[in-house]
Amino acid sequence: MYRYDEFDHAFVRERVEQYRDQVDRRVSGEITEDQFKPLRLMNGVYLQLHAYMLRVAVPYGTLSSTQMRRLAHIARVYDRGYGHFTTRQNIQYNWPKLVDTPKILEELAEVEMHAIQTSGNCIRNVTADHFAGVAADEVADPRPYAEILRQWSSVHPEFSFLPRKFKIAVTGAERDRAAIQTHDIGLHLKKNDAGELGFAVYIGGGQGRTPMVAKLIREFLPESELLSYTTAILRVYNLFGRRDNKYKARIKILVHETGTEELTAQIEAEWEKLRAGELALPDADIAAITSYFAIPDLPERSEGWALLAAEKKRDAQFAAWVQQNVTAHKNPDYGVVTISLKPIGGIPGDASDVQMDLIADIAEAYSQDEIRVTHEQNLVLPHVALADLKAVYDQLAGAELATANNNLITDIIACPGLDYCALANARSIPVAQEISNRFGSAERQLEIGELKIKISGCINACGHHHVGHIGILGVEKKGAELYQITLGGSADNETSIGEIVGRGFEPEKITDAIETVVDTYLGLRTSPEETFIQAYRRVGAQPFKTALYGEPAKAA
């Protein structure tokens, strides 16, 4: 795990003091809310529907137990006893008092955390595969490169006021678990025929009002050219990205309006000016950053296989949890544990201060003091010995953290929606809770198999509904909440944007409509092994439209 150097410590402390003065001036009335807004946004403070909200950065989703305990402390002392983990691998606090936010940032700085660039038209938190460093299918750990990008982009003088916010994701595995094709820049670590590390580079992905899948513009970029090529992309975007209309300001619109071939040529031309300069990454610097992310020295625990088999035989619920929530580790004596923050009927992504403290304790005792945040609003313990899985499970189960639903229908992504967000048109949380309760039976979830539901309360798509196998979008029509259904979205290697199947459903009807979609899938799949997305791509939308509306229907 990367640790702050003296520059980092000094920079964050200075930023906190600057912000403290800004808050004092706002509270005293010396500056107005309009004048204060850009200052607070630069420090991750939003004004939501009912209160201020603070978004804290978790770079590439990696936390220590000490940091998790501090997040729990902040939830307990300065908020209402919980935090909300987001699709950007960050955490949000929905109820802090403005006068307390400088103190919160000061206490975060003590454990090497901050809220810088979690908002604004800048390069946001760089995300990565939550199984980075431990996945069995990994070519290389993407986190060192995410850290290099974080250091390079922090308060970058050229890219602090971009046309619009800018998001980068990096993955290093064969299977994309970082949704790189939904980002402004997506980087896929790979090796060329000579065995050299580099990146496939994608640009122009995004959701919101105009969802688009990123375009591949370079098959292989040598790792030493990461910063020079990224700088070239950002320079072209900064120069030509639209600033007259925020809805058309993202790089995806520039790609669409300019054309992939022409924009790539512009980027390559800019890159030629940069690649021989100081932005080339020396091998020694890459090695130094990579050393921070070395897998811990894991002791041999070969007894785990026999112990695990015996415990699974004794406890069916434990066996189901292992099957669904434990993934293979590079070390065969260990597993990677996904902690579900989606209890049946719960609020997706929320964790209480008590739960966060417990997770910190478990990580310290059983996972080499390391925790990950996923972009699907769950947490991960990356280094758990198979022999310790039952002990970990028992502690998680006692805190409602052992729901065996990873990648199943109740593992729902949902934005805060109209319960919190001033931009939302409709509620997301109650819909997620109702669907979770409707499909809460473990047997039914296993019968359905892998199925990703994602819910957004407005077109900004913070719930990633565009890339849900089943997406739900809350809209407002004539003063009432309505929910559109999209089908066929995906955020993996075969990223796709879901299709709106027809007119929206009232709040009291949306869960029934989802059940109709699920039942239709079960009736048409060729075998239990055919997943929802596979079946949808085989048959298309028509069977689902017919089941929902009786005939093809027009969108609301």
C-alpha positions in Angstrom: 0.0 0.0 0.0 1.3 3.4 -0.9 2.4 5.6 2.0 2.6 9.4 2.0 6.0 11.0 1.7 6.9 14.4 3.3 5.5 16.3 0.3 2.2 14.5 0.5 1.9 15.2 4.2 2.8 18.9 3.8 0.5 19.4 0.8 -2.6 17.9 2.4 -2.0 19.8 5.7 -1.7 23.1 3.8 -4.9 22.3 1.9 -6.8 21.7 5.1 -5.7 25.0 6.5 -6.7 26.8 3.3 -10.1 25.2 3.5 -10.5 26.0 7.2 -10.1 29.7 6.4 -12.6 29.4 3.6 -15.2 27.8 5.8 -14.6 30.5 8.5 -15.2 33.2 5.9 -18.4 31.5 4.7 -19.8 31.1 8.2 -19.1 34.7 9.1 -20.8 35.9 5.9 -17.7 37.3 4.4 -18.3 35.3 1.2 -21.6 34.1 -0.2 -22.6 30.5 -1.0 -22.1 31.2 -4.7 -18.5 32.3 -3.9 -17.9 29.4 -1.6 -19.3 26.7 -3.9 -16.2 26.3 -6.1 -13.9 26.3 -3.0 -15.9 23.6 -1.2 -16.2 21.5 -4.3 -12.4 21.4 -4.6 -12.4 19.8 -1.2 -15.2 17.2 -1.8 -18.0 19.1 -0.1 -21.4 19.2 -1.9 -24.7 20.8 -0.9 -27.3 18.1 -1.2 -31.1 18.0 -0.8 -31.1 18.3 3.0 -27.5 18.9 4.1 -23.9 19.1 3.0 -22.3 15.9 1.8 -18.6 15.1 2.1 -17.0 12.7 -0.5 -13.7 11.2 0.7 -11.2 9.8 -1.8 -10.1 6.1 -1.5 -7.5 6.0 -4.3 -7.9 2.8 -6.4 -10.2 1.5 -3.6 -7.4 0.4 -1.2 -7.7 1.0 2.6 -5.8 0.0 5.7 -7.5 -1.1 8.9 -6.3 2.2 10.5 -7.9 4.2 7.7 -11.2 2.2 8.0 -11.3 2.8 11.7 -10.9 6.5 11.0 -13.8 6.4 8.6 -15.9 4.7 11.3 -14.9 7.4 13.8 -16.0 10.2 11.4 -19.3 8.4 10.8 -19.9 8.1 14.6 -18.7 11.6 15.7 -19.6 13.9 12.7 -22.4 12.1 10.9 -25.3 9.8 11.7 -23.4 6.7 12.3 -22.8 5.4 8.8 -21.1 6.0 5.5 -22.0 5.3 1.9 -19.5 3.5 -0.4 -19.8 4.7 -4.0 -19.3 3.5 -7.5 -16.1 5.6 -7.7 -14.5 3.5 -4.8 -15.0 6.4 -2.5 -17.0 7.0 0.7 -19.6 9.7 1.2 -21.0 11.2 4.4 -24.5 12.6 4.0 -25.0 14.6 7.2 -21.8 16.5 8.2 -22.1 20.0 9.6 -20.2 22.5 7.4 -18.4 23.9 10.5 -17.1 20.4 11.2 -15.7 19.6 7.7 -12.3 21.2 8.3 -11.8 19.1 11.4 -12.9 16.0 9.5 -10.4 16.7 6.7 -7.7 17.3 9.4 -8.5 13.9 11.0 -8.4 12.2 7.6 -5.0 13.7 6.9 -3.7 12.1 10.0 -4.3 8.7 8.4 -3.1 9.7 4.9 -6.6 10.4 3.4 -8.2 13.5 1.9 -11.1 14.7 -0.3 -9.2 16.5 -2.9 -10.4 16.1 -6.5 -13.5 14.1 -5.5 -15.4 16.9 -7.3 -15.0 19.6 -9.9 -13.9 19.7 -13.5 -10.7 17.8 -12.8 -9.3 14.3 -12.9 -11.3 12.4 -10.3 -10.2 9.5 -8.2 -8.5 6.9 -10.4 -10.1 3.5 -10.0 -8.9 0.0 -10.4 -9.9 -3.7 -10.3 -10.8 -4.4 -6.7 -9.0 -7.8 -7.0 -5.8 -6.0 -8.1 -2.7 -7.8 -7.0 -4.4 -11.0 -6.0 -6.5 -12.1 -8.9 -5.5 -15.4 -10.5 -6.2 -14.1 -14.0 -4.0 -11.0 -13.6 -1.2 -9.9 -16.0 0.0 -7.3 -13.6 -1.2 -5.2 -10.6 -2.8 -2.1 -12.0 -2.6 -0.1 -8.7 1.0 1.1 -9.2 -0.1 2.8 -12.4 -3.2 4.2 -10.8 -0.9 5.7 -8.1 1.4 7.1 -10.7 -1.6 8.8 -12.4 -2.9 10.0 -9.0 0.4 11.7 -8.2 0.7 13.2 -11.6 -2.9 14.5 -11.7 -3.1 15.9 -8.2 -3.7 19.7 -8.6 -2.1 19.5 -12.0 -1.8 23.1 -13.1 -2.8 22.4 -16.7 -5.7 20.0 -15.9 -7.4 21.5 -12.8 -10.1 23.3 -14.9 -11.1 20.9 -17.6 -14.3 21.3 -19.7 -15.9 18.7 -17.4 -15.0 16.1 -14.8 -12.6 13.4 -16.1 -12.5 9.7 -15.0 -9.8 7.1 -15.5 -9.9 3.4 -14.7 -7.1 0.8 -14.9 -7.4 -3.0 -15.0 -4.7 -5.6 -15.2 -6.7 -8.8 -15.6 -8.1 -10.8 -18.5 -11.6 -10.1 -17.2 -12.4 -6.4 -16.8 -13.6 -5.8 -13.3 -13.0 -2.0 -13.4 -15.5 -1.1 -16.1 -12.8 0.6 -18.1 -15.0 1.1 -21.2 -17.4 3.4 -19.3 -14.6 5.9 -18.5 -13.1 8.9 -20.2 -9.8 7.0 -20.3 -9.7 3.2 -19.8 -6.4 1.4 -19.5 -6.0 -2.4 -19.8 -2.7 -3.7 -18.8 -1.3 -6.4 -21.1 1.8 -7.9 -22.5 3.0 -7.8 -26.1 4.6 -10.6 -28.0 7.9 -9.7 -26.5 6.6 -10.1 -23.0 6.7 -6.3 -22.4 4.1 -4.6 -20.2 1.9 -1.9 -21.7 -1.7 -0.7 -22.1 -4.6 -1.0 -24.4 -6.0 2.6 -24.4 -9.7 3.4 -24.6 -11.2 6.9 -24.6 -14.6 8.4 -24.7 -16.7 6.1 -22.5 -19.3 7.5 -20.2 -22.9 7.3 -19.0 -25.2 10.2 -18.1 -27.5 11.8 -20.7 -25.5 10.4 -23.6 -24.1 7.0 -22.7 -21.3 5.8 -24.9 -18.9 2.9 -24.9 -15.2 3.9 -25.1 -13.3 3.5 -28.3 -10.0 1.6 -28.5 -7.4 4.0 -29.9 -4.2 2.2 -29.2 -3.7 -1.6 -29.0 -0.4 -1.3 -27.1 1.2 1.6 -25.3 4.5 0.9 -23.6 4.3 1.4 -19.8 7.0 4.1 -19.9 4.7 6.2 -22.0 1.8 6.2 -19.7 2.0 9.8 -18.6 3.1 11.2 -22.0 0.2 9.6 -23.8 -2.3 10.5 -21.0 -1.1 14.1 -21.1 -1.6 14.1 -24.9 -5.2 13.0 -24.5 -5.9 15.5 -21.8 -4.3 18.4 -23.8 -6.4 17.6 -26.9 -9.5 17.4 -24.8 -8.7 20.6 -22.8 -8.2 22.5 -26.0 -11.2 21.2 -28.1 -13.7 20.0 -25.5 -16.8 22.1 -25.4 -17.2 24.6 -22.6 -20.4 26.2 -23.9 -22.7 23.4 -22.8 -22.0 21.2 -19.8 -24.1 18.4 -21.2 -21.8 18.2 -24.3 -18.5 18.8 -22.5 -17.3 15.3 -21.8 -14.6 13.8 -24.0 -17.1 11.2 -25.3 -18.9 14.0 -27.1 -15.6 15.2 -28.6 -14.8 11.7 -29.8 -18.3 11.4 -31.3 -18.3 14.8 -33.0 -14.7 14.7 -34.2 -14.6 11.1 -35.1 -12.4 8.4 -33.5 -9.8 8.4 -36.4 -9.3 12.1 -36.5 -9.2 12.6 -32.8 -6.7 9.7 -32.5 -4.5 11.4 -35.1 -4.6 14.6 -33.0 -3.6 12.8 -29.9 -0.8 10.9 -31.6 0.5 14.2 -33.0 0.5 15.8 -29.6 2.1 12.7 -28.1 5.0 12.9 -30.6 5.9 16.2 -29.1 5.9 14.8 -25.6 7.2 11.3 -25.7 10.9 12.2 -25.7 10.6 14.5 -22.8 10.5 14.4 -19.0 7.2 12.5 -18.9 8.8 9.2 -19.9 8.6 7.0 -16.9 12.0 5.6 -15.8 12.1 1.9 -14.9 13.4 2.8 -11.5 10.4 5.0 -10.7 8.0 2.3 -11.8 9.8 -0.3 -9.7 9.8 2.0 -6.7 6.0 2.6 -6.9 5.4 -1.1 -7.6 7.3 -2.1 -4.5 4.6 -0.4 -2.4 2.0 -2.9 -3.7 3.9 -6.2 -3.4 1.8 -9.0 -2.1 2.5 -9.5 1.6 4.6 -12.5 2.7 1.8 -15.0 3.2 2.6 -17.9 5.5 1.9 -21.4 4.2 -1.6 -22.5 5.3 -2.0 -25.8 3.5 -4.2 -27.2 6.3 -6.9 -24.8 5.0 -8.2 -27.1 2.3 -9.2 -29.9 4.7 -10.6 -27.5 7.3 -12.6 -25.7 4.7 -14.1 -28.9 3.3 -15.1 -30.0 6.8 -16.7 -26.6 7.7 -18.6 -26.5 4.4 -20.0 -29.9 5.1 -21.1 -28.9 8.6 -22.7 -25.5 7.7 -24.7 -25.1 4.5 -25.0 -21.4 4.8 -21.3 -21.0 5.2 -20.8 -23.3 2.1 -23.2 -21.0 0.1 -21.3 -17.9 1.2 -17.9 -19.5 0.2 -19.4 -20.5 -3.2 -20.7 -17.0 -3.9 -18.4 -14.5 -2.1 -15.0 -16.1 -2.1 -12.8 -15.9 -5.1 -9.5 -17.7 -6.0 -6.3 -16.0 -4.8 -2.9 -16.2 -6.5 -1.8 -18.2 -3.5 -3.8 -21.4 -3.4 -3.9 -21.5 0.4 -5.8 -18.2 0.4 -9.0 -16.7 -0.9 -10.4 -13.2 -1.7 -13.5 -12.4 0.3 -16.2 -10.1 -1.0 -18.1 -8.5 1.9 -21.6 -7.8 0.7 -23.0 -4.3 1.7 -26.3 -5.5 0.3 -28.2 -7.3 3.1 -31.7 -8.3 1.9 -33.8 -5.3 2.2 -30.9 -3.0 3.1 -29.5 0.2 1.5 -26.9 -0.7 -1.1 -23.4 0.5 -0.2 -24.1 1.7 3.4 -22.0 0.6 6.3 -22.4 1.6 9.9 -19.6 2.8 12.1 -19.8 -0.5 14.1 -19.6 -2.5 10.9 -16.6 -0.5 9.6 -14.8 -1.0 13.0 -15.5 -4.7 12.8 -14.2 -5.0 9.2 -11.1 -3.1 10.2 -10.5 -5.6 13.1 -11.1 -8.6 10.8 -8.7 -7.2 8.1 -6.0 -6.6 10.7 -6.4 -10.2 12.1 -7.1 -12.1 8.9 -6.3 -10.1 5.7 -2.8 -8.6 6.1 -4.4 -5.3 7.3 -5.9 -4.5 3.9 -9.4 -3.7 2.6 -10.7 -2.9 -0.9 -13.7 -0.9 -2.0 -15.4 -2.1 -5.2 -17.1 0.0 -7.8 -20.1 -2.2 -7.2 -20.5 -0.8 -3.6 -19.1 -3.8 -1.7 -15.9 -4.3 0.3 -13.1 -6.9 -0.2 -10.7 -8.7 2.1 -7.9 -9.6 -0.3 -5.8 -12.0 1.7 -7.8 -14.5 3.8 -6.4 -17.9 4.5 -8.8 -20.7 3.6 -8.3 -22.0 7.1 -9.6 -18.7 8.5 -12.7 -18.4 6.3 -15.1 -19.8 8.9 -13.8 -17.5 11.6 -14.2 -14.5 9.2 -17.6 -15.6 8.1 -18.9 -16.0 11.7 -17.8 -12.5 12.6 -19.3 -11.0 9.4 -22.6 -12.9 9.9 -23.0 -11.5 13.4 -22.9 -8.0 11.9 -25.2 -8.7 8.8 -22.2 -8.6 6.5 -22.3 -12.2 5.3 -25.1 -12.1 2.7 -24.1 -14.7 0.0 -25.3 -12.6 -3.0 -22.2 -11.4 -4.8 -23.1 -11.0 -8.5 -26.7 -12.2 -7.8 -29.9 -10.3 -8.3 -29.9 -8.7 -4.9 -26.4 -7.4 -5.3 -27.9 -4.1 -6.5 -26.1 -0.9 -7.3 -28.1 2.2 -6.4 -27.4 5.9 -6.2 -28.8 7.8 -3.1 -31.6 9.2 -5.3 -34.2 11.6 -4.2 -33.8 10.7 -0.6 -30.6 12.7 -0.6 -29.7 14.2 -4.0 -30.9 17.5 -5.2 -30.4 16.5 -8.8 -32.6 13.3 -8.5 -36.0 13.0 -10.1 -37.0 9.8 -8.2 -36.1 7.6 -5.3 -33.6 4.8 -5.8 -33.2 3.3 -2.4 -36.8 2.2 -1.7 -36.9 0.5 -5.2 -33.6 -1.4 -4.5 -35.0 -2.5 -1.1 -38.3 -3.7 -2.5 -36.6 -5.7 -5.3 -34.1 -7.1 -2.8 -37.0 -8.3 -0.5 -38.9 -9.7 -3.5 -35.9 -11.8 -4.6 -34.4 -12.4 -1.2 -34.8 -16.2 -1.1 -31.3 -17.7 -1.4 -32.8 -20.6 -3.5 -34.4 -18.2 -5.9 -31.3 -16.1 -6.4 -29.3 -19.2 -7.2 -31.9 -20.3 -9.6 -31.7 -17.0 -11.4 -27.9 -16.9 -11.4 -25.7 -14.0 -12.3 -27.8 -10.9 -12.9 -26.8 -7.3 -12.3 -29.5 -4.7 -11.5 -28.4 -1.1 -11.4 -30.6 1.9 -10.4 -30.3 5.6 -10.9 -32.6 8.3 -9.6 -31.9 10.6 -12.6 -30.2 10.8 -16.0 -26.8 11.5 -14.5 -26.6 7.7 -14.0 -24.7 7.6 -10.7 -26.2 4.2 -10.3 -24.8 3.0 -13.6 -28.2 1.9 -14.9 -27.0 2.1 -18.5 -24.7 -0.9 -18.0 -27.0 -3.0 -15.8 -28.2 -6.3 -17.2 -31.4 -4.8 -15.9 -31.2 -1.0 -15.5 -33.8 1.1 -13.8 -33.9 4.9 -14.4 -36.1 7.1 -12.2 -37.7 10.0 -14.1 -40.3 12.6 -13.4 -43.4 12.9 -15.5 -46.2 15.4 -14.7 -44.9 15.7 -11.1 -44.9 11.9 -10.4 -42.0 9.4 -10.2 -41.8 6.9 -13.0 -39.2 4.2 -13.7 -37.9 3.2 -17.1 -36.4 -0.2 -17.6 -33.3 -0.8 -19.8 -32.1 -4.3 -20.7 -28.9 -5.7 -22.1 -26.3 -3.4 -20.5 -22.9 -4.6 -19.4 -19.7 -3.2 -18.0 -17.2 -6.0 -18.6 -15.0 -6.9 -21.6 -18.1 -6.8 -23.8 -19.4 -3.4 -22.6 -22.9 -2.5 -23.9 -25.5 0.2 -23.3 -28.9 -1.1 -22.2 -31.9 -0.6 -24.4 -35.0 1.2 -23.1 -37.8 -1.3 -23.6 -40.8 0.8 -23.3 -42.9 3.2 -21.2 -42.1 3.7 -17.5 -43.7 2.1 -14.5 -45.2 3.7 -11.4 -43.3 3.1 -8.1 -45.8 0.5 -7.0 -45.5 -1.4 -10.2 -41.8 -1.4 -10.9 -40.9 -4.5 -8.8 -43.6 -6.5 -10.5 -42.2 -5.4 -13.8 -38.7 -6.6 -12.8 -40.2 -9.9 -11.8 -41.8 -10.2 -15.2 -38.5 -9.6 -16.9 -36.8 -12.3 -14.7 -39.6 -14.8 -15.2 -39.4 -14.3 -19.0 -35.6 -14.9 -18.9 -36.1 -18.1 -16.9 -38.7 -19.3 -19.4 -36.5 -18.7 -22.4 -33.0 -19.6 -21.3 -31.6 -22.8 -22.9 -30.1 -24.1 -19.7 -29.4 -23.0 -16.1 -25.9 -22.2 -17.2 -27.1 -19.5 -19.7 -26.9 -16.2 -17.8 -29.4 -13.4 -18.3 -27.1 -11.3 -20.4 -26.2 -14.3 -22.6 -29.9 -15.0 -23.1 -30.7 -11.4 -23.8 -28.0 -11.2 -26.4 -29.3 -14.3 -28.0 -33.0 -13.4 -28.2 -33.1 -9.6 -28.1 -35.6 -7.3 -26.4 -38.8 -8.4 -28.1 -39.8 -11.3 -25.8 -39.3 -9.0 -22.8 -41.3 -6.2 -24.4 -44.1 -8.6 -25.1 -44.2 -9.9 -21.6 -44.2 -6.4 -20.1 -46.6 -4.6 -22.4 -48.3 -7.2 -24.5 -46.9 -5.6 -27.6 -43.9 -3.4 -28.5 -44.2 -0.2 -26.5 -43.0 3.3 -27.0 -40.7 4.8 -24.4 -42.2 7.2 -21.8 
